[in-house]
Structure formats: C-alpha cells, structure tokens
Amino acid sequence: QVQLVESGGGLVQAGDSLRLSCAGSGRTFSTYAMGWFRQAPGKEREFVAGINYNGGFTYYANSVKGRFTISRDNAKKTVDLQMNRLKPEDTAVYSCASRPYAGIDYNPRAYDYWGQGTQVTVSS
C-alpha cells in the first residue's frame, strides 16, 4: 500500500509562484518514478512533469517547460513541483502519482497510486 499526500496549493495571481509537495509512504520510495498531473474542470487529466527513480532524469509538458521544476528527495520521501510565472490556464487540481517502475511515463494509466490532489487557482 502506498500513500501520497499533496500540499502547497492555493490562490495566487498571474506571474506568482507556488511550490507543491508530495509526501510518500509505503513501498520503497527511492525505486519508483513519480509524476505530477493536473485536471481542470471539464478537461481530461494531463501530464505536467515526471522524474525518474533517482532524480537523474526529468520530463515536462510543453505547456510548463521552463516555468515548472520537479525534484525529489528520496531520504525525505518527497517530490516537489516548483511552479513559477503561473498563468490562469495553470488553474487545476494537481495530483502526484507513483508508478511501479524506475522510468518516467506521461500516460496516467502507467501510474498505480495517486494522491488526493491539491487545488491551484491562478487569477488574472
């Protein structure tokens, strides 16, 4: 059993920054890839960023590349998403997810455990 708990969401203005954090427990955290996804009202869940098991490789959606940074601390069992220069179109519920493999995947079906999500709202 794996538990993932996100924190750090909130209401900000366009151009501001937020840092989301995901705390994991359960299976060996350091051996699995992690991802951040988001879902806006009326839209499908979409990949935002992923990080491999040791943090040596990251991958981003084109819409956030250059603005968001994913990182992990395996000793603390956390994965963070630093979001800079936020835009109104970044408004969504953000969820972290774990997949039972070392490498990144942008398909949400490749992840088997999910957090409950945290709301990020960016006003214009």
C-alpha positions as CSV (number, residue, x, y, z in Angstrom):
1,Q,0.0,0.0,0.0
2,V,1.3,3.4,-1.0
3,Q,0.0,6.7,0.4
4,L,0.7,10.1,-1.3
5,V,-0.3,13.4,0.2
6,E,0.0,16.7,-1.6
7,S,0.3,20.1,-0.1
8,G,1.0,23.6,-1.1
9,G,-1.9,24.6,-3.4
10,G,-3.7,27.9,-3.1
11,L,-4.9,31.0,-4.8
12,V,-2.4,33.2,-6.5
13,Q,-2.2,35.9,-9.1
14,A,-0.8,35.5,-12.6
15,G,3.0,35.7,-12.5
16,D,3.3,34.4,-9.0
17,S,5.0,31.2,-7.8
18,L,3.8,28.2,-5.8
19,R,5.6,25.1,-4.6
20,L,3.7,21.9,-4.3
21,S,5.0,19.0,-2.3
22,C,4.0,15.3,-2.3
23,A,4.9,13.1,0.7
24,G,5.0,9.4,0.1
25,S,4.9,6.3,2.3
26,G,4.6,2.6,1.8
27,R,6.8,0.9,-0.8
28,T,10.4,1.8,-1.3
29,F,10.1,5.4,-2.5
30,S,13.5,5.6,-4.0
31,T,13.0,2.9,-6.6
32,Y,10.0,4.3,-8.4
33,A,9.3,7.1,-10.8
34,M,6.9,9.9,-9.8
35,G,4.8,12.3,-11.8
36,W,2.7,15.4,-11.3
37,F,-0.6,15.6,-13.2
38,R,-3.4,18.2,-13.3
39,Q,-7.0,18.3,-14.2
40,A,-9.0,21.4,-14.9
41,P,-12.9,21.4,-14.8
42,G,-14.3,19.8,-17.9
43,K,-10.9,18.6,-19.1
44,E,-9.1,15.4,-19.0
45,R,-6.2,14.7,-16.7
46,E,-2.9,15.8,-18.2
47,F,0.7,15.1,-17.5
48,V,2.7,18.0,-16.1
49,A,6.1,16.7,-15.1
50,G,7.8,13.4,-14.2
51,I,11.0,12.4,-12.5
52,N,12.8,9.1,-12.6
53,Y,13.6,7.0,-9.5
54,N,16.9,8.8,-8.5
55,G,16.1,12.3,-9.8
56,G,18.6,12.0,-12.6
57,F,16.1,12.5,-15.4
58,T,13.0,14.8,-15.7
59,Y,10.4,15.4,-18.3
60,Y,7.9,18.2,-18.7
61,A,4.8,19.0,-20.7
62,N,5.5,21.7,-23.3
63,S,3.0,24.0,-21.6
64,V,5.1,24.2,-18.4
65,K,8.6,23.7,-19.7
66,G,10.9,26.5,-18.5
67,R,8.4,27.5,-15.8
68,F,8.0,24.4,-13.6
69,T,10.7,22.3,-12.0
70,I,10.2,18.8,-10.5
71,S,12.6,17.5,-7.9
72,R,12.7,14.7,-5.3
73,D,14.3,14.0,-2.0
74,N,14.4,10.2,-1.5
75,A,15.7,10.5,2.0
76,K,12.6,12.5,2.9
77,K,10.3,10.6,0.5
78,T,9.1,13.8,-1.1
79,V,8.6,15.1,-4.6
80,D,8.2,18.8,-5.2
81,L,6.9,20.9,-8.1
82,Q,8.1,24.4,-8.2
83,M,5.8,26.5,-10.3
84,N,7.0,29.9,-11.5
85,R,5.3,32.6,-13.7
86,L,2.0,31.0,-13.2
87,K,-0.8,31.6,-15.7
88,P,-4.6,31.5,-15.4
89,E,-4.5,28.4,-17.7
90,D,-2.5,26.6,-15.0
91,T,-5.6,26.5,-12.8
92,A,-6.4,22.9,-11.9
93,V,-6.3,20.2,-9.3
94,Y,-2.7,18.9,-9.1
95,S,-2.0,15.4,-8.1
96,C,1.1,13.4,-7.6
97,A,1.3,9.8,-8.7
98,S,3.7,6.8,-8.3
99,R,4.4,4.1,-10.9
100,P,5.9,0.7,-10.2
101,Y,8.9,1.3,-12.5
102,A,12.1,3.4,-12.4
103,G,11.4,5.4,-15.5
104,I,9.1,8.2,-16.4
105,D,5.8,7.8,-18.3
106,Y,3.5,10.6,-19.4
107,N,0.4,8.3,-19.5
108,P,-1.6,8.5,-16.3
109,R,-2.6,4.8,-16.8
110,A,1.0,3.9,-16.1
111,Y,0.7,5.1,-12.5
112,D,-0.9,3.0,-9.9
113,Y,-1.1,5.2,-6.8
114,W,-2.4,8.7,-6.6
115,G,-2.7,11.5,-4.0
116,Q,-6.0,13.2,-3.3
117,G,-5.0,16.4,-5.2
118,T,-4.5,20.0,-4.3
119,Q,-6.2,22.9,-5.9
120,V,-4.2,25.6,-7.7
121,T,-6.1,28.7,-8.8
122,V,-4.4,31.5,-10.7
123,S,-6.3,34.7,-11.2
124,S,-5.6,37.1,-14.0
